[in-house]
Amino acid sequence: MPQEVRGVVALAKGEPVCVETIVLPDPGPGEVIVRVQACGVCHTDLHYREGGINDEFPFLLGHEAAGVVDTVGEGVTHVAVGDFVVLNWRAVCGRCRACRRGRPWYCFDTHNATQKMTLEDGTELTPALGIGAFADKTLVHEGQCTKVDPTADPAAAGLLGCGVMAGWGAAVNTAPVRQGDTVAVIGCGGVGSAAVAGAIYAGARQVIAVDVDERKLTWAGDFGASDTVDASTEDVVARLRELTGGFGPDVVIDAVGRPETFRQAFEARDLAGTAVLVGVPNPSMTFEIPLVEVFGHGGQIKSSWYGDCLPERDFPLLVDLWQQGRFALDRFVSERIRLDEVEAAFDRMHEGGVLRSVVVL
């Protein structure tokens, strides 16, 4: 029978979020209910609240989550009751043109739960990124559940569901950084710091962190950045060239997602270098550049979707690296909060004082 749980909902554009009673139907074919143990507060949730994704209000927010499978629907074989899982929003279909061509990280028809979660009055909710995990329990497709080592701390493991994976994957999968490369990361919050860690893992010989906030530059240093550039006082392009022998980095990753930062990434990279956009721009932003500069500079301009990851491949790997002491995943958890503290966490996110606030249930 349907279950009632608590969940954080954005009822209307720009309004503070609130905790509401959410009704979950019994899982149907291919669906599962996951008892959420922890869920990170991501910028994407704030984008949903502000109407920056779409206008399909009300939204059930939250998507960087880990928990335990509570109930399974008919035909579910991918997971079983009791499995510890990290939720992912790219459950590949295996049938679309990207999957058939062996590029499932670009899947164009990812799976989501078919049924809707609702408010008490029957109003259908739109789950953030098809997940909606700021809740005691949530309904997802079985393919959105990735099993990882059950001894992992849910507060840290859940962050693989979006921001950490996006940054790490931008360096390791999208660029990809090669042994001996020089790398710069512009914007060193959660995503950018993960990109720094990914670049180190991939074998970069130099990783330069760029930000306007001294705290974030310190965080990036903790994850392995060898040099820093204070973008509030220094010419970013000139300084990046100076730090790389006058040439510019082989790879520049923009974890901010603004026209001015992506221009810095484009201009600072070495000839035939790579610029990667992983920060999410808002729909109103545009980027103009003379075509001759694209031709003359050469190299590659890439965008990174979810770090071009495959959850079944990448999530367990990163948990293993963490447990081996080779990736400080737990360092991304700045604070552990309650479900009713998400709105305040958005404020701290704006202030730049946290890598990640994590709701622990």
Residue pairs with C-beta under 8 A, 6 or more apart in sequence:
1 26
2 23
2 24
2 25
2 26
3 23
3 24
3 33
3 137
4 21
4 22
4 23
4 24
4 120
5 21
5 22
5 24
5 135
5 136
5 137
6 19
6 20
6 21
6 22
6 135
6 136
6 339
7 19
7 20
7 21
7 22
7 60
7 62
7 117
7 125
7 132
7 134
7 135
7 136
7 138
8 17
8 18
8 19
8 20
8 60
8 61
8 62
8 134
8 135
8 339
8 342
8 359
9 17
9 18
9 19
9 20
9 22
9 58
9 59
9 60
9 61
9 119
9 125
10 17
10 48
10 49
10 57
10 58
10 59
10 61
11 18
11 57
11 58
12 57
12 58
13 49
13 50
13 51
13 55
13 57
14 49
14 50
14 51
15 49
16 343
17 49
17 61
17 342
17 343
17 346
19 339
19 340
20 119
20 120
21 119
21 120
22 60
22 117
22 118
22 119
22 125
22 135
23 117
23 118
23 119
23 120
24 33
24 117
24 137
24 138
24 139
25 115
25 116
25 117
25 139
26 71
26 73
27 33
27 71
27 72
27 73
27 76
27 113
27 115
27 139
28 73
28 74
28 113
28 114
28 115
29 73
29 74
29 75
29 76
30 73
30 74
30 75
30 76
30 111
30 114
30 141
30 142
30 143
31 72
31 73
31 76
31 113
31 114
31 115
31 139
31 140
31 141
31 142
32 69
32 70
32 71
32 72
32 73
32 76
32 79
32 139
32 140
32 141
32 142
32 145
33 69
33 70
33 71
33 72
33 137
33 138
33 139
34 65
34 67
34 68
34 69
34 70
34 85
34 87
34 133
34 137
34 138
34 140
34 145
35 67
35 68
35 69
35 70
35 136
35 137
36 62
36 65
36 66
36 67
36 133
36 135
36 136
36 137
36 138
36 361
37 65
37 66
37 67
37 68
37 154
37 155
37 158
37 360
37 361
38 65
38 66
38 67
38 154
38 155
38 157
38 158
38 336
38 358
38 359
38 360
38 361
39 62
39 63
39 64
39 65
39 66
39 133
39 134
39 158
39 358
39 359
39 361
40 64
40 65
40 155
40 158
40 159
40 161
40 162
40 163
40 356
40 357
40 358
40 359
41 64
41 337
41 342
41 345
41 346
41 349
41 356
41 357
41 358
41 359
42 63
42 64
42 162
42 163
42 190
42 356
43 163
43 280
43 349
44 53
44 63
44 128
44 129
44 162
44 280
45 61
45 62
45 63
45 128
45 134
45 342
45 346
46 346
46 349
47 53
47 280
47 282
48 59
48 61
48 128
49 59
49 61
49 346
51 57
52 282
52 283
54 126
56 126
57 126
58 119
58 123
58 125
58 126
59 125
59 126
59 127
59 128
59 132
60 117
60 125
60 126
60 127
60 128
60 132
60 134
60 135
60 138
61 128
61 132
61 134
61 342
62 128
62 131
62 132
62 133
62 134
62 135
62 138
62 342
62 359
63 87
63 89
63 127
63 128
63 129
63 130
63 131
63 132
63 133
63 161
63 162
64 133
64 158
64 159
64 160
64 161
64 162
64 163
64 356
65 86
65 87
65 131
65 133
65 138
65 158
65 161
66 84
66 85
66 86
66 87
66 148
66 152
66 154
66 155
66 157
66 158
66 161
67 84
67 85
67 87
67 133
67 154
67 158
68 82
68 83
68 84
68 85
69 79
69 80
69 81
69 82
69 83
69 85
69 145
70 81
70 137
71 81
72 79
72 80
72 81
72 142
73 142
76 142
77 142
78 142
78 143
78 145
79 85
79 142
79 145
79 147
83 145
83 147
83 150
84 147
84 148
84 149
84 150
84 152
84 154
85 145
85 146
85 147
85 148
86 145
86 146
86 148
86 157
86 158
86 160
86 161
86 311
86 315
87 131
87 133
87 138
87 140
87 144
87 145
87 146
87 158
87 161
88 144
88 145
88 146
88 161
88 311
88 315
89 110
89 129
89 130
89 131
89 144
89 161
89 162
89 306
90 105
90 107
90 110
90 305
90 306
90 309
90 311
91 110
91 111
91 112
91 141
91 142
91 143
91 144
91 311
92 99
92 104
92 105
92 107
92 110
92 111
92 143
92 310
93 99
93 107
93 109
93 110
93 111
94 104
95 109
96 107
96 108
96 109
97 108
98 104
98 105
98 106
98 107
98 108
99 107
104 310
105 173
105 305
105 306
105 308
105 309
105 310
106 305
106 308
110 130
110 143
111 141
111 142
111 143
111 144
112 127
112 130
112 140
112 141
112 144
113 127
113 130
113 139
113 140
113 141
113 144
114 141
115 139
116 124
116 125
117 124
117 125
117 127
117 132
117 138
117 139
118 124
118 125
119 125
125 132
126 132
127 138
127 139
129 162
130 140
130 141
130 144
131 138
131 140
131 144
131 161
132 138
132 139
134 339
134 342
134 359
135 339
136 339
136 361
146 311
146 312
146 315
146 316
147 316
148 157
148 160
148 315
148 316
148 319
149 316
149 319
149 320
149 323
151 323
152 319
152 322
152 323
153 330
154 360
155 330
155 333
155 336
155 358
155 360
156 322
156 329
156 330
156 332
156 333
157 319
157 329
158 358
159 190
159 329
159 332
159 333
159 356
159 358
160 314
160 315
160 318
160 319
160 329
162 306
163 190
163 191
163 194
163 332
163 356
164 190
164 191
164 194
164 318
164 329
164 332
165 194
165 306
165 307
165 309
165 311
165 314
165 315
165 318
166 191
166 194
166 278
166 304
166 306
166 307
167 190
167 191
167 192
167 193
167 194
167 195
167 196
167 197
167 198
167 253
167 255
167 278
167 307
168 194
168 195
168 197
168 198
168 201
168 307
168 314
168 318
169 198
169 304
169 306
169 307
169 308
169 309
169 314
170 191
170 195
170 198
170 253
170 255
170 276
170 278
170 304
170 307
170 308
171 177
171 183
171 185
171 195
171 196
171 198
171 199
171 201
171 202
171 204
171 251
171 253
171 276
172 198
172 199
172 201
172 202
172 307
173 304
173 307
173 308
173 309
173 314
174 276
174 278
174 302
174 303
174 304
174 307
174 308
175 183
175 202
175 251
175 253
175 274
175 276
175 302
176 202
177 183
177 198
177 199
177 202
177 203
177 204
177 250
177 251
178 202
178 203
178 250
179 202
179 203
179 204
179 205
180 203
180 204
180 205
181 199
181 202
181 203
181 204
181 205
181 249
181 250
181 251
182 204
182 205
182 206
182 207
182 208
182 244
182 249
182 250
182 251
182 270
183 199
183 204
183 206
183 207
183 208
183 249
183 250
183 251
183 252
183 253
184 207
184 208
184 209
184 210
184 229
184 240
184 249
184 251
184 252
184 253
184 265
184 268
185 192
185 195
185 196
185 199
185 207
185 208
185 209
185 210
185 220
185 225
185 252
185 253
185 255
186 192
186 210
186 211
186 231
186 236
186 252
186 253
186 254
186 255
186 256
186 261
186 264
186 265
187 210
187 211
187 216
187 254
187 255
187 256
187 257
187 261
187 279
188 196
188 209
188 210
188 211
188 213
188 216
188 217
188 219
188 220
188 225
188 255
189 216
189 219
189 255
189 352
189 355
190 332
190 355
190 356
191 255
191 278
191 279
192 209
192 211
192 216
192 220
192 253
192 255
192 256
193 216
193 219
193 220
193 222
193 223
193 332
193 355
194 223
194 332
195 253
195 255
195 278
196 207
196 209
196 220
196 223
196 224
196 225
197 223
197 224
197 327
197 328
199 207
199 224
199 251
199 253
200 207
200 223
200 224
201 321
201 326
201 327
204 251
206 226
206 227
206 243
206 244
206 249
207 224
207 225
207 226
207 227
208 225
208 226
208 227
208 228
208 229
208 240
208 243
208 244
208 249
209 216
209 217
209 220
209 221
209 225
209 227
209 228
209 229
210 228
210 229
210 231
210 236
210 240
210 264
211 217
211 220
211 228
211 229
211 230
211 231
212 230
212 231
212 232
213 232
213 352
214 230
215 352
215 353
216 352
217 225
217 228
217 230
219 355
220 228
221 228
222 328
222 331
223 328
223 331
227 243
229 236
229 239
229 240
229 243
236 264
236 268
237 248
237 264
237 267
237 268
240 248
240 249
240 252
240 268
241 247
241 248
241 268
244 270
247 270
247 271
248 268
248 269
248 270
248 271
248 273
249 268
249 269
249 270
249 273
250 269
250 270
250 273
250 274
251 269
251 273
251 274
251 275
251 276
252 264
252 265
252 266
252 268
252 269
252 273
252 274
252 275
252 276
253 265
253 276
253 278
254 261
254 262
254 264
254 265
254 275
254 276
254 277
254 278
254 279
255 278
255 279
256 279
257 277
257 278
257 279
257 280
257 281
257 285
258 279
258 281
258 285
259 281
259 285
259 286
259 287
261 279
262 275
262 277
262 287
263 287
263 289
265 275
265 276
265 277
266 275
266 289
266 293
266 297
266 301
269 275
269 297
269 299
270 299
271 297
271 298
271 299
272 297
272 298
272 299
273 297
273 299
274 299
274 300
274 301
274 302
275 299
275 300
275 301
275 302
276 302
276 303
276 304
277 301
277 302
277 303
277 304
278 303
278 304
278 307
294 301
307 314
309 315
318 327
318 329
319 329
321 327
321 329
322 328
322 329
322 330
331 355
332 355
332 356
333 355
333 356
333 358
334 353
334 354
334 355
334 356
334 357
335 345
335 348
335 354
335 357
335 358
336 357
336 358
336 359
336 360
337 344
337 345
337 357
337 358
337 359
337 360
338 359
338 360
339 359
339 361
341 357
341 359
342 359
345 354
345 357
345 359
348 354
348 357
349 357
